[in-house]
Amino acid sequence: MSVAAPALARPRTGGKLLAGAFGVCAVVAAVAASTFTAQEAVPGIPMPGPVVEVGLPVVRVLLDLAAVAVVGLSLLPKLLGFDAPDRTEPILLRVRPLAVVAAWAWAICALLTIVFQTAELNPGSVPTFGMIADYVGDVGTGQGLLFSAACALAAAGIGLMAVRFGEKVPAELRVIVALFGLLPIPVTGHAVDSVWHDPIMVSMEIHVMGSAAWTGGLIATVAFVGPHRDLLAVTLPKFSRLATLCLLLVGLSGLVTGLGTMALTPGVTLPDAIVTSHYGLLVVAKTALVAALVPLAAHIRFRLLPAIRTGRATALVGWAAAEVSVMGLAYGVAVALTRASIA
C-alpha cells in the first residue's frame, strides 16, 4: 500500500495531522466520559459550574498532551542516533525549541489544573490565592501537580540549554527529567488505602510513563523523521522495539491498576463492579481501546516497516494517525477515570 507523494513532501502537514488527531480525540473523549461520570446534583449542596465541569477535563488533557510532547521530543535524539549529525541536526534544530514550548505548556496546564481543582472543591467561589495554597498544602493531588509543574520548568530550562549547545546537553538527561515529571501524575487519581498501595502506585507510574513514551515517540518519529526515508529506515525499527515494550507494560499495568484499585476498595466487589460502576465501565472502555491499538501497531511493524527499510513509500502517516487517534481516546478516558466513582 502506498501513499501519495505530498504526504512525504509536507512534513509539517503530517505532524499537524497527528497532533490534531490525538488532541481532538483526547479532548472529546475526556469531556464525554467526564459528563457520563458526573455526579447528580443534590438539593442543598452546591455543585461546580459548567466552566469547571468542562474546563477541568480539558485542561487536564492539555497537560497530558504537553507532557507527551516533551517526552516524545526528548526521546527523538536517542532514536535518531548520533552517527550522522549532518542529516539529523537539521531535524533536531526544529525539535529542540518545540520541546521547550511544550514544557512551558506542561507547567502552565499543571498550575491551571490546580486552580480548577480548587474551584471544584469550593463550588460557587472564585479561587483565591489562599484557597489555592490551602489546597496544595492539604491535598496530595495539588502537591503532585505542583511538583510536576516544577519538573516541567526544569525540562524547559534544560531544553533551552540544548537549544543553545545542541547535543552537548545529554539527551538522556532530557528524557529522565521529562519522565520524572510524570511520576506525580498518578497521585492525581484514586488512591488505595491498603498494604498494596505502593505496588498499585508503581503500576500507575509505569502505565503513565509507558503511555507517554509510546505516544510521544510515535508522533515525534512520524512527524519529523517520516519525510526522510533514509533516516526513517534507521529510526523506526528502534522505535518499534520501544513501542512493543511499552505496549506490554501499558496493557499489563493498566489491568493491574484498574482491577487492583477496585478489588482493594472497601465495599466494592468483583466482578460486579466492572459493569455496575462508572469506574469499571471506563476500565473496560480503556482496555478495549488499548486492545484496538494492537492490530494498528502490528500493521506498522510487520507490514510497513519492511517496506520502509527498503526505502519504499508507505501509508505510514495514515496508519500512525489512526493509531494516535485511538491513543487520544484512551487518554481522554483516562482523565475521566481519575475522577470517576469506584463504588
Buried (B, 14 or more C-beta within 10 A) or exposed (E): EEBEEEBBEBBEBBBEBBBBBBBBBBBBBBBBBBEBBBEEEEEEEEBBEEEBBBBBBBBBBBBBBBBBBBBBBBBBBBBBEEEEEEEBBEBBEBBBBBBBBBBBBBBBBBBBBBBBBBBBBBEEEEBEEEBBEBBBEEBEBBBBBBBBBBBBBBBBEBBBBBBEEBBEBEBEBBBBBBBBBBBBBBBBBBBBEBEBEEBBBBBBBBBBBBBBBBBBBBBBBBBBBBBBBEBBBBBBBBBBEBBBEBBEBBBBBBBBBBBBBBBBBEEBEEEEBBEEBBBBBBBBBBBEBBEBBEEBBEBBBEEBBEBBBEEEBBBBBBBBBBBBBBBBBBBBBBBBBBBBEBE
